[in-house]
Amino acid sequence: MAESWHGNYDTGSQSDDSYKFERLHIEPIYDAFFCPLTKQVMRDPVTLENGQTFEREAIEKWFRECRESGRKLVCPLTLKELKTADLKPSIALRNTIEEWNARNEAAQLDMARKSLNPSSSESEVLLALKYVQQICQKSRSNKHVARNAGLIPMIVDMLKSGSRKVRCKALETLKTVVEEDSDNKEILADGDTVRSIVKFLSHEQSKEREEAVSLLYELSKSEALCEKIGSINGAILMLVGMTTSKSDNILTVENAEKTLENLEKFENNVRQMAENGRLQPLLTQIREGPPETKLSMSNFLGELVLDNDIKVLVAKSVGSSLINILRSGNMQSREAALKALNQISSCEASAKVLIEAGILPSLVKDLFAVGTNQLPMRLKEVAATILANVVNSDYDFDSILVGPDHQTLVSEDIVHNLLHLISNTGPAIESKLLQVLVGLTLSHSTVISVVAAIKSSGAIISLVQFIEAPQKELRVASIKLLQNLSPHVGQELADALRGTVGQLGSLIKVISENISITDEQAAAIGLLAELPERDLGLARQMLDDGAFKLVYSRVVKIRQGVSKGGRFVTPFLEGLVRVLARVTLVLADEQDAIALCRELNLAELFIELLQTNGLDNVQMSSATALENLSQESKNLTRLPELPTPGFCASIFPCFSQQPAINGLCRLHRGTCSLKESFCLLEGQAVDKLVALLDHTNEKVVEAALAALSTLLDDGVDIEQGVMLLCEAEGVKPILDVLLEKRTENLRRRAVWVVERLLRSDEIAYEVSGDPNVSTALVDAFQHADYRTRQIAERALKHVDRLPNFSGVFPNVG
């Protein structure tokens, strides 16, 4: 008799082969059952001619080795030569052994059942599980026996054990029990067993996690269980996470991957995978699935929220397939394709992929088509949204054909069709179509064609009217479009805004809203800033409407940190300063403009804004405004009232000398102030303007130099102006501007200022020793425009590079 069931089992030494389950026998075992060669119970006993019995496989191997070594065939036991290698099946013995095995295995399984309960020790449970696993590995019929014995629910109960070893062994045993056995898998499909198995996936870097994945892979070979696994909350999410895990071992990752591949048979599982970042199955179904699957998967793709990187991947994978559906599918399929394309076109990189895949002709056709197969308006809105997404990418749209007559998106008839749709549809699609035009007017290569088409259609007034639209999206799109058009049709826009309808007031209202600064406000102020600067009618209306006061208050709030708006603050502030500087252009014609500048002390504000480092446009506009204000200073300075000379003064000249008056402006020879007469000297602005001459942006340098040139202008004391620049250490920076010759405008301005500086004998003497300055003046004298060459000639005379009696150019006032 073999040892009893409760033999010595070392739970800590799983590799110890000293204990063999084959030795756990309930009934006596006979020597005749053993093969003399293998020492194991025979499964297919055969008898030789001499009556000796062996395991078939073992004796065949013996004979093969005899032949290969050139030895005679002999019996392994008697070593006597055999006449033949014929083997006779021992049917009776085989039947006896099988019956003995069946009785023993049934009895042993019964013992295992008794050990699989919570009261058994860990070692007893582990031994029972190992036995069940091994007996099921012997034959498929044993798996049926285990099922009929009710062992499967008992093994499942062991998943709740407090012992990690028991839980791991239970998972491993379940995998063996259900392997290639659909009936056993069906048992696991009932109840919460699969949910319990899935829970083990959350055990990071554990043996249980590995065994659970291995078991799920086996279960996923059953379609019924595929659906079951996918229905468990979090199962697909954890499996997807494991496929990209760097901490799990390779086998575990492979099993998770293969499990997901099996789960792909069900559309709901594919949707879950897509939601959790595994998009490839969904994309494969869209490319290769049957029509109804393509439809449902395209619909689902349109509902997904995707990162930009994923949108590019999706566009590359299924962009062409979706465009083909758009061209030839039924209305339901076209709707699904449009929704999917809308989702993936909202990123510049993915939009470019779709353009290259040929999306533009299909979109244009669907937008403009009329007749039985035309899209309903709600789908035309989606098509317009996609087109708006696509055209807002940086692409050369004037080279892509979209119509049968070689039209492009910026061809006149295409733009006219877009304008026609804008005028004859609802606000939702109107805003998208306006966004299309916004995108087309962003590029220098396409804006001219769009402007020409808009002019030829007479649509400017219609477009301006959208500024008053109650729908924010429509209003924003129209303002952005008009901002893009304003450099090309500024006067037409100014004329339209000055009308009695009130669009200018609507723009000002948008700017005045005390909320976080928005893209709408930035576009609105940008539009106003681009309108013709010297339009007196527009300036007059803005003065009457209080627009400049409102703009001033918004600038102050931004400076104080009251108004915030993230990325829109900079363009908004730049636009505000440009618009506010506009009032300084009409000082000579509008007394109200002078009064406003005094009331708001704009000169002081612009001087402060000179120091907004990093905001080039703000510095440039502020310097330009100070130039305009400073030019008016000589007209606004209050000159002293001198007493009329008396009778004695007319006879005796010594009595005609005027008394000295203290406190007068050195530059303007009168009473000056920053607030009342906009005097740069009183505002201590000279140093700040000189500092800008070293700016990297030549436009800022030019504006600063223009403001400084007012210190040397006719009508002021030029000698004092030169002294002011010397005191501010501004002479060398001005000469450096001349020497650098960065732009023609800068050279022209620098030559003018340098000629005025050289009227000072001291400066002329110092400069005459600098060959670089002389060379720069000679270059201007030879190559600049006519007026600059005249001024350069006078400058060269100051440094004795030309004789004073020469007159290459006739004097012009």
GIFEN-V421794 format. One record per pair of residues at least 6 apart in sequence whose C-alpha atoms are under 7 Angstrom apart, sorted by the first residue. I is the first residue (numbers start at 0). GAP is how many residues later the second one is. Records with the same first field share a line. If there is no record, write none. Layout:
BEGIN
I = GAP, GAP
END
This chain:
BEGIN
0 = 24, 26, 27, 28
1 = 21, 22, 23
2 = 21
3 = 20
4 = 19
10 = 112
20 = 110
24 = 79
25 = 78, 81
26 = 77
32 = 8, 9, 64
33 = 6, 7, 8
34 = 6, 7, 19, 20
35 = 18
36 = 21
41 = 13
42 = 12, 51
43 = 11, 12, 50
44 = 8, 9, 10, 11, 44, 45, 49
45 = 7, 8, 9, 10, 41, 42, 43, 44
46 = 6, 7, 40, 41, 42, 43
47 = 38, 39, 40
62 = 10
65 = 6, 7
71 = 9
72 = 8, 9
73 = 6, 7, 8
74 = 6, 7
111 = 16
112 = 38
114 = 9, 10, 13
115 = 9, 12, 38
121 = 44
125 = 40, 43
128 = 40, 41, 44
132 = 40, 43, 44
134 = 7
135 = 6, 7, 40, 41
136 = 39
142 = 34
146 = 37
154 = 15
155 = 37
157 = 8, 9, 12
158 = 8, 11
160 = 6
167 = 39, 40, 43
170 = 40, 41, 44
171 = 39
174 = 40, 43
177 = 6, 7
178 = 39
184 = 34
187 = 6
188 = 36
193 = 35
194 = 37
196 = 15
197 = 37
199 = 8, 9, 12
200 = 8, 11, 37
202 = 6
204 = 42, 43
209 = 42
212 = 39, 42, 43
213 = 41
215 = 43
216 = 38, 41, 42
218 = 6
219 = 6, 39, 42, 43
220 = 41
225 = 37
226 = 39
228 = 6
229 = 6, 39
235 = 36, 37
236 = 39
238 = 17
239 = 38
241 = 11, 14
242 = 10, 13, 14
262 = 6
263 = 6, 17
269 = 11, 12
270 = 11
272 = 6
273 = 8
274 = 29
281 = 15
282 = 34, 35
284 = 8, 9, 12
285 = 8, 11, 12
286 = 31, 34
294 = 38, 41
297 = 38, 39, 42
298 = 37, 40, 41
300 = 39
301 = 37, 38, 41
307 = 39
310 = 33, 39
311 = 37, 38
314 = 29, 35, 38, 39
315 = 37
318 = 35, 38
319 = 37
321 = 15
322 = 36
324 = 8, 9, 12
325 = 8, 11
326 = 35
334 = 44
337 = 44, 45
340 = 45
341 = 40, 43, 44
343 = 6
344 = 6, 41, 44, 45
345 = 43
347 = 45
350 = 39, 42
351 = 41
359 = 42
360 = 41, 42
362 = 20, 24
363 = 38
365 = 8, 9
366 = 13, 16
380 = 47, 48
383 = 45, 48, 49
384 = 47
386 = 49
387 = 44, 45, 47, 48, 51
390 = 45, 48, 49
391 = 47
396 = 11, 12
397 = 10, 11, 12, 48
398 = 9
399 = 8
400 = 6, 7
401 = 6, 7
409 = 36, 39, 40
411 = 41
414 = 35, 38
415 = 37, 41
417 = 15
421 = 8, 11
426 = 47
429 = 44
430 = 42, 43, 46
433 = 43, 44
434 = 42
436 = 44
437 = 42, 43
439 = 6, 7
440 = 6, 9, 43
441 = 42
450 = 34
453 = 6
460 = 35
462 = 15
464 = 38
465 = 9, 12
466 = 8, 11, 12, 36, 39
467 = 7, 35, 38
468 = 6
475 = 44
478 = 44, 45
479 = 43
481 = 45
482 = 40, 43, 44
485 = 7, 41, 44, 45
486 = 43
489 = 40, 41, 42
490 = 40, 41
493 = 37, 44
496 = 6, 7
497 = 6, 40
506 = 17
507 = 39
509 = 11
510 = 10, 13, 14
511 = 38
515 = 47, 48, 49
516 = 47, 48, 51, 52
517 = 47, 50
518 = 49
520 = 51
521 = 46, 49, 50
524 = 47, 50, 51
525 = 49
527 = 51
528 = 46, 49, 50
532 = 49
533 = 51, 52
535 = 50
538 = 44
541 = 6
547 = 32
550 = 25, 29
551 = 28
554 = 18, 21
556 = 6
557 = 6
573 = 43, 44
576 = 41, 44
577 = 43
580 = 40, 41, 44
582 = 10
583 = 41, 44, 45
584 = 43
585 = 7
586 = 6, 7
597 = 77, 78
600 = 74
602 = 23, 71, 72, 75
603 = 79
605 = 16, 20
606 = 78
608 = 9, 10, 13
609 = 9, 12, 13, 78
611 = 7
615 = 84
618 = 81
619 = 79, 80, 83
622 = 80, 81, 84
623 = 79, 83
625 = 81
626 = 79, 80, 83
628 = 49
629 = 48, 49, 50, 80
630 = 79
632 = 44, 45, 46
633 = 34, 81, 82
635 = 41
636 = 31, 33, 34, 35, 40
637 = 32, 33, 34
638 = 30, 31, 32
639 = 30
644 = 11
647 = 7
648 = 6, 7
663 = 6, 7
664 = 6, 7
665 = 54
666 = 49, 50, 53, 54
667 = 48, 49
671 = 7
672 = 6, 9
673 = 6, 8, 9
679 = 6
685 = 42
686 = 41
688 = 15, 19
689 = 40
691 = 9, 12
692 = 8, 11, 12, 40
694 = 6
701 = 44
708 = 44
710 = 7, 10
711 = 6, 9, 10, 44
721 = 35
724 = 6
733 = 16
736 = 13
737 = 9, 12, 13, 38
738 = 34, 37
740 = 6
747 = 40
750 = 37, 40, 41
751 = 39
754 = 36, 39, 40
756 = 6
757 = 6, 37, 40
758 = 39
763 = 34, 35
764 = 34
766 = 6
767 = 31
776 = 15, 19
779 = 8, 9, 12
780 = 8, 11, 12
781 = 7
789 = 19
795 = 6
796 = 6, 7
END
